[in-house]
Amino acid sequence: MIQLPAGATQERTQKVLDQVTDYYLKNEKANVESVFTVNGFSFSGQAQNAGMAFVSLKPWEERSGDENSAEAVIHRAKMELGKIRDGFVIPFNMPAIVELGTATGFDFELIDQAGLGHDALTQARNQLLGMAAQHPASLVSVRPNGLEDTAQFKLEVDQEKAQALGVSLSDINQTISTALGGTYVNDFIDRGRVKKVYVQADAKFRMLPEDVDKLYVRSANGEMVPFSAFTTSHWVYGSPRLERYNGLPSMEIQGEAAPRTSSGDAMALMENLASKLPAGIGYDWTGMSYQERLSGNQAPALVAISFVVVFLCLAALYESWSIPVLVMLVVPLGIVGVLLAATLFNQKNDVYFMVGLLTTIGLSAKNAILIVEFAKDLMEKG
């Protein structure tokens, strides 16, 4: 994802996209199959200063070795593309679960719960980003997923003057929409084909902000009233899009856990940092992070229930309370083995680690059941 400073032209964005393309096709030609770029659009929104590059890697059999993995390519890209001064280039991998987020890592929503306003929410976001930058050992690539405030031309209508001149607000909106954006009129048939008719001001009459004052709107008594008679205009800064989460103003923040840091620890750190923000600023998780947080809270209870169910099933199978205890005693040994192996090889505590842990527990219990079964048969035979 590429983002330039607010107000940057599309030509500047294209130059940065060309730099990104050249890097992947030259420096990573052994791993990259193709690069597809999009100018004027990104997951942050549509703007001239936004862009994206989709990098297709070669098949796995042609990229043997850890140095040619997707993670290694992304790591090298972060180091090199971070040197581009004209824009903010963020290489990231696709999310682990399709349709749950736009990138790997966590999705964090900063919410204005007390109606403090856009400026206060922006200050809280910048404060949170600053605090996250102070923990490079746990958090990396923490960034806002949105468009920065840009210059906007604000047109204010004096409704009292407009009403005194006999001009309705609907006519004012219709005139602006028609002159600057265009309005559909009807269809006509040209050589057997249906074509549409739109009305719009000529290009030279809608090029400058001052051209708005030259527009006229018809009043209730049929007179043409200039916009300058009841409007004032000035430049302001504001968000190019309205972001909402659960109906409240919000800003999305994305990031990743640092190497050898679990996603749960990274999310817990973000929650701790967000708790230090001013009163009225809340937070929530979205996408895959929301599902992870929701399922993470249920994991201890589910594991406990699973142990109880397995214990009762074994007790019913062997008609004994002591034999299931012997089987269950092997489970801690399997857990210790998994934790020791993960620590020695610097493996992350992620969803794959949890799957492997549960698999090891199941295999350990199965082996214990077989041992107990044979021991029980031998004991019965004397």
Summary of the structure (lengths in Angstrom):
residues: 382
radius of gyration: 30.7
end to end distance: 71.9
largest distance: 114.2
contacts: 1046
relative contact order: 0.11
helix: 47%
strand: 25%
